[in-house]
Each structure stands twice: as structure tokens, then as C-alpha cells.
Amino acid sequence: MLPTTWQILDSSQPAHVEDVIQVLLQNRGADASFLNLSLKDLESSLAMRGMGEGAELMARHIFKGSKLLLIGDYDCDGITALAQVV
């Protein structure tokens, strides 16, 4: 594994939390509009690679009356993703 190389783009010392947020956004090539998104700005979950095929597979098994076992990891995105699939 290669070691991470960090590059500090702004050497100024932030005085307030807003300054820290500005530095973080700048380091990621984003601006303040990144923090003001709405649900309409999200991509469809079907845009994820393999999601359409997975949905079709589940639909075929549900239609045949098969039982499904859904497993997700126990963190904020895993629980949320599993809840959406259920």
C-alpha cells in the first residue's frame, strides 16, 4: 500500500469554523453551493453500476415466490442502503 501524501493548499490559520469549512471545500475543489444541495440534486439509485440488474433479479425471485435474505453492514450508509432496498 502506498503512503498517503497530503498537500496543504492554504497555509493560513483558520480563526473560525467557517474558515475551516472554506479550506476543506477549497481543498476538494468545491464551493459553498456544495453544502446547499437538495434531494432533487441526487442521482437515481438505479444509476449505480449493477443496480438495475440486481433489481431485476430480485423482482424475478419475488414473482416466483422465493424467499429473499437481505444483508447489510451496520453503519450509517449500510443501514440506510439496506432500508432503501427493503
C-alpha positions as CSV (number, residue, x, y, z in Angstrom):
1,M,0.0,0.0,0.0
2,L,1.3,3.4,-0.9
3,P,1.6,6.0,1.9
4,T,-0.8,8.9,1.7
5,T,0.7,12.2,0.6
6,W,-1.1,15.2,2.0
7,Q,-0.8,18.6,0.3
8,I,-1.8,21.7,2.2
9,L,-3.2,24.2,-0.3
10,D,-3.7,27.1,2.1
11,S,-1.2,27.7,4.9
12,S,-3.3,30.3,6.7
13,Q,-4.5,29.5,10.2
14,P,-8.3,29.4,10.3
15,A,-9.8,31.6,13.1
16,H,-13.4,30.3,12.9
17,V,-15.3,27.2,11.9
18,E,-16.4,28.9,8.8
19,D,-12.8,29.3,7.8
20,V,-12.1,25.6,8.3
21,I,-15.1,24.7,6.1
22,Q,-13.9,27.1,3.4
23,V,-10.4,25.5,3.5
24,L,-11.9,22.0,3.3
25,L,-14.1,23.0,0.4
26,Q,-11.2,24.7,-1.4
27,N,-9.0,21.6,-1.0
28,R,-11.7,19.5,-2.6
29,G,-12.3,21.8,-5.5
30,A,-15.8,22.7,-4.3
31,D,-17.6,25.9,-3.3
32,A,-20.3,26.8,-0.7
33,S,-23.1,25.6,-3.1
34,F,-21.8,22.0,-2.4
35,L,-23.3,22.4,1.1
36,N,-26.7,23.6,-0.1
37,L,-27.9,20.7,-2.2
38,S,-31.4,19.3,-2.1
39,L,-32.9,15.8,-2.8
40,K,-33.6,16.8,-6.4
41,D,-29.8,17.1,-6.9
42,L,-29.2,13.4,-6.1
43,E,-28.8,10.8,-8.8
44,S,-31.2,7.9,-9.1
45,S,-30.1,4.8,-7.2
46,L,-30.5,2.9,-10.5
47,A,-27.6,4.9,-11.8
48,M,-25.2,2.8,-9.7
49,R,-23.5,0.0,-11.6
50,G,-25.3,-3.2,-11.3
51,M,-28.4,-1.8,-9.5
52,G,-30.7,-2.3,-12.4
53,E,-29.6,-5.9,-12.9
54,G,-29.9,-6.5,-9.1
55,A,-33.4,-5.1,-9.1
56,E,-34.5,-7.3,-11.9
57,L,-33.1,-10.4,-10.2
58,M,-34.9,-9.6,-7.0
59,A,-38.1,-8.9,-8.9
60,R,-37.9,-12.3,-10.7
61,H,-37.4,-14.1,-7.4
62,I,-40.2,-12.2,-5.7
63,F,-42.5,-13.0,-8.6
64,K,-41.6,-16.7,-8.3
65,G,-42.4,-16.6,-4.6
66,S,-38.8,-17.2,-3.5
67,K,-37.7,-16.0,-0.1
68,L,-35.0,-13.3,0.0
69,L,-32.3,-12.7,2.6
70,L,-31.0,-9.1,2.5
71,I,-27.8,-8.4,4.4
72,G,-26.2,-5.0,5.1
73,D,-23.4,-3.7,7.2
74,Y,-24.1,-1.9,10.4
75,D,-23.1,1.7,9.8
76,C,-25.0,4.7,8.7
77,D,-24.7,4.2,4.9
78,G,-25.2,0.4,5.2
79,I,-28.3,0.6,7.3
80,T,-29.7,3.3,5.0
81,A,-28.9,1.4,1.8
82,L,-30.5,-1.8,3.2
83,A,-33.6,0.1,4.3
84,Q,-34.0,1.5,0.8
85,V,-33.7,-1.9,-0.8
86,V,-36.2,-3.4,1.6
